[in-house]
Amino acid sequence: MHYHQKRLNSLLAAQTATAPPQIVFSGIQPTGVPHLGNYLGALREWVRLQNSAPKETHMLFSIVDLHALTVPQEARQLKIWRREGLATLLAVGLDPNRVTIFYQSAVHAHTELLWILSTVASMGYLSRMTQWKSKLDLPEDISLEHSAARSKLRLGLFSYPVLQAADILVHRATHVPVGEDQRQHLEFSRYTANSFNKSYGHVFPAPEAFISPAKRVMSLKEPTLKMSKSHVDKRSRILLNDSPEDIHKKIKSALTDSDAGVSYDPVRRPGVSNLLEILSHFDGRSCEELAAEYGSSSIQSLKGHLGDQISYHLQPIREKYSSLIEDKTNHLDVVAEKGARAARANADVTMRRVREVMGL
């Protein structure tokens, strides 16, 4: 068990009979079938947490479809992606009888709390957030006064962190598993909870971030960039439903270098190092240990072994995903509605208290 997992479990287990139950919340945008980086950095950690946390711990995992609207979406495609996202959460091993799985848009309290938190959220803080700048390909030091920011920026993208705070706080989440690149948004959620509590009395707990211990999975074609669906080359990423043949083709075509042998050097040999890091996720040994084992082997030999490992690990996920997508019953709809009812009930507890302290 990872140190990260042990630490999270020890804190969750520390709850007493008189303390409120610990609540875990996290979400993923519907962009189709997630890629390997999404799985190793988030989804696999969610399943591990589900399987090891005390039974009193309440866990909610959401397809955050409202966040997807910060960029233009085609309605038919978004509907498909939402369904694929839900099927993936079940395929990787999340159990709807143990955790709450739901579409964000099915719980209207998320957007109600978004508006309420907007009345205490800091414009200055939001202007310093980096995500809206990176989404618009703007430099991190750009301000709202810049003409490029004024012409490109839309309110939804700018206030994205406020909706993210609402997602977390409406469920009174105490723990939020996130990647390193989301740490800034979690800090904003803590800041916003504190601002509300100072104005109206204590309502929201300060959610604690648990940063995934997984190293970021990098692009197979540009190993200095993280794996992403936005990359123009589909060979840059492995999807969770890729066939073994596609996995081997993508790994075989991964960008490496012309040096002989295998060594772990993320600065000088980012491509080979990325392959070792991915293998480390499945093998359990450190990148240095793997480099020592494969040091005298060819890069092609490493690629072949890595392709086998990924294909073997993803096989049950791929098969379960296919069965869920091809299922002609309304099983996914039943799961979604069950999760929505549970999420609404949990959020309503929060909103009754929020309305009470605000005089609404």
N, C-alpha and C positions, 0 to 999 in steps of 0.2 A: 504494500500500500504506500502511495506517495506521501511525503511529509505534509504536503498541502491537504491531502484528504484526511490524514490523521488529525491535523490541526482543526479542520472544519468539523470533523466528527466529535472531537473532544469538546468543542464549544457548544455544539448542538446537544450533546449528551449532558451538559452541565445544567440544563433547565431543571427546575424543581417543580414540585407539585403546586406551589403557590405562584410561580412565575408564569407569565403568558407563554404559550407555545412559540417556538422559533418558527419563522416563516421564511421560506426561500422563494425568490422569484427570479426568473430570467426569460429572455425572449429572443427570437430569431426572425429576421425579415423573410417574407415569402419571395424568393428569387428563383424558384424551381428547386430541383434536387440539389442539396448542399454538396460542397466539394470536400475533399479530404482535410483541408485546413479547418473548415467548420466543425468537422467531426472530431478531430483530434484535439482542437482547442476548446471546444464547448460541449458538443453533444455527448461524447463519451464520458466527460466529467459529470454531466447531468445524470447519466445512467448509473455511474459509480456512486454518486451521492444518493440517488433513489434507493439503491440496494444496500447502503450501509448506514444511513441516518436513522436515528431513533424513530419508532413508529409515530410518536407524538408530533414529529416535525411535519409541518404543512408545506408542501412544495407545489408551486404553480409555474408552468412553462407555457409561454404564449407564442402564437404566430402573430407577430406585431405588424398586421397588414396596414394599419393607419400610417405607420412610419414609412411604408413603401410609397405613399402618395407624395412624398417630398420631391419625387421626380415623376414626369408624366408616365402614366400607365395605360395600356390598352385593356379595357374591361375584361374581355374574354381571356386574355393571357393571364391577368392577375388572378382570376377565378381558378384557372388551372394550377397556377403556382401555389395558391393557398392550399389546395387539395394535396398537391405533391409535398408541401411542407408538413402537413399533418400526417400523411402516410409515412414520411421519413422519421418523424419523432417516434411513431409506433415501431417502425422497422428497426431502429437502432436499439430498442429495448425499453423505452418508457412505457410504464404500465398505467393505463387510465383508472385502474382500480386502486392505485397507490398514490398517484399524483394527479393534479388538475391540469388538463391540456385544453387550451381554448384559443379561439380567434379573438384578438384584441378588440376588433370592431363590434363583437357581440356583447361587449360589456360597456355600456354607455357611461358608466361612472368614470372611466378613464378620461374621456373628453370633458366631462363636467369638472373633474378635479384639475384638468389642464387649465381651464379658464380661471379657476379659483387660485391656483398657484401662480398664474400669470400676474396676479395683483400684488404678489410679494416677490416675484423673481426680479433679479437685478439685470437691467439692460447692459450695464457695464461688464458684468460677469459674462453674459451671453456673447457680447461682442469680442471677448478674448478667447472664446472657445475655438478650437482649431478645426472641428469637423466641417462646419459650413464653408470654411475657407478652402479646405482640401477638396470638398465636393465640387466647388466652383473653380478649381485649379488656380486659386489665388495664393499669394505668399502669406505666411503665418503672421507677419507683422502688419498686414494691411488693416485699416480701420474702416468704420462705417462711413466716414467722411469721403473715402475714395470713390471716384466716379464708377470704377469697375464694380465695386461692391454694391453701390446703390442701383446700378443697372441690372445686375444679375441676381441679387439676393431676393428671395421670397420669404414671407413671414413664416410659412410652414417649416422651411429648412432652418431658419434662424431660431425658431422656438422649439425645434426638435428636442433639445435637452429638457425642456419643461414637460413635454409629453412623456419623455422617458422617466422623469422624476415622478409624474403622476402614475405611470405604470407600476412603479415600485411602491410608492407611498399609499396608493389606494388599497393595496393589499397588506399594508403594515409590515412590509418585508423587513426582516432583521438581517438577512444575509443575501448577497447577490453575487453569484458566480459570474465573473466577467473576464475578458481578455485584457491584457495590459493596455491596449489602445482605447479601452472604455473606462479606464480609471478616472479620467478627467470628468466624465459625465456622472459617474457615481459620486464624486466629490461635490458636483453641482447639486445632486439630489440631497445630499447631507446638508449642504448650505441652505437649500430651499426649505427643507424640513425644519431646520433651526429657525429660519426667518419666520415661518408660519407659527411655530410654537412660541416664539417670543411675543408675537402679536396677539395670539388668541389662547394661549395656554397649551400645555403639552398634549398633543394629539398623535404625532408621528414619531416612531422610533427612528434613531439615526442608523440607516442601513450600513452594514459593514461589507466591504468588498472582499471577495476571495478571488485573487488573481490566479488564473489557470497556470499550473507549473509547466505546461507544454510549451516548448519553443515554437515560435511561429513557423508554419509551413510556408515555404517560399515557392514562387512560380517555377515551374519546370523549364520555362523558356527564358525567363529573366530572373535568376536566383537572388538578385539583390532586392527584388520586390516581393511582397507577400502574395501567396496564391489568391487569385480573385477571378470572379466571373466577368469582370469588366475588361480583362485582357482580350485583345483581338484574336489571339491564337488559342483555339480550343484545346490544343495539346499542352497548354500551360497548366492545366488543372485536371485532377482526377475526380470525377463525380461518384457518389456512393452507389449509383446503379450502373456504372460502366462495366462492360463485359470483361472477362479475363484477357481477351485478345486486345481490347482497347487499352486496358491498363498496361499491358506489356509494350504496346506500340508507343504509348505516351512516355513511359519510363525510358524506353530505348532511345527515343528522340530527345530526351532531356539534355539541355545544354550543360556541358562539363568543360573540359580543357584538354590540351594535348600533352600534359605531363604524364609520365609513366607511373603506374601504381596508384594506390589509394591512400590518401592522408586527410586528416581533419584540420582544415585551416579556413575558417569562414571568410577571412579577409582576402587571402590570396587565391583560394580555390572555393568560391561560393557554391558553384554547381555541385561538385562532388560532396561538399560538406552538407548541402541540403539533402542529398540522397542518404547520407549517413544519419542525419537527424530524423528523417522520416523512418528509416529502418529502426532506429533506436526506440521510437514510439511503440513499435510492434515487438521488438526483440527484448526490450527491457534493459539491455546493457547500454553503457555510456557510448557516446560517439568515439571517444578515444579508444575504448576497448574494441569497438567494431573496426576502427581504422587499423589497429594493430593486427587484428585477425585477417583483414583483407589487404593489408599493406602490400603484399607481393602479388596480389591478384590484379587482373585487368578491370578497368572500369565497366566493361561490358559484363563481366562476371558478377560484379556488384549489382548492376542494373537488373540482370536476370533473377538474382536472388530476391531483390527488393520487389520486383514485379510479382513473384510467387507469393511473398509474404502479404502484400496488399490484397492480391486476389483471394487468398485463403481467408483472410480476416473479413473481407467485405462480402464474401459469398452468402452467409446467412442473412445479412442486411439486404443484399440485392434480391434474394429470393422472397423475403418477407415483404419488401417494398412492392415487387411485381404482383404478388398475390393480392395485396391491398388495393393497388391501383386497378387491377383487372376485376376485382370483386364487383359483382352486379347487384349486390344487396346495398343497403344504405348504412353499412357498418361505420364508415368514416363520419357520416352525418350524425349517427347516434352518439359516437364518441365526442364529436364537437359540441353537440347540444348538451350532453351530460356535463362536459367541462364548463360550458358557458353558464349553466345554472349554478354550479358550485362557485365559479368565479364571481358571478353577480351577487350571490348571497354573502360571500366574504367581503366584497367591495361595499355592499350596502351597509355593513356594520360600520365601516370607516366613514361613509358619507353621512350617515345619521349623526355621528359625532361632529363632523365638520360643519354640517348645517346648524347644529345646536349651538356651537361656540361662536358662529358667525351671525346668528340671529336670522337665519333663513328658514 
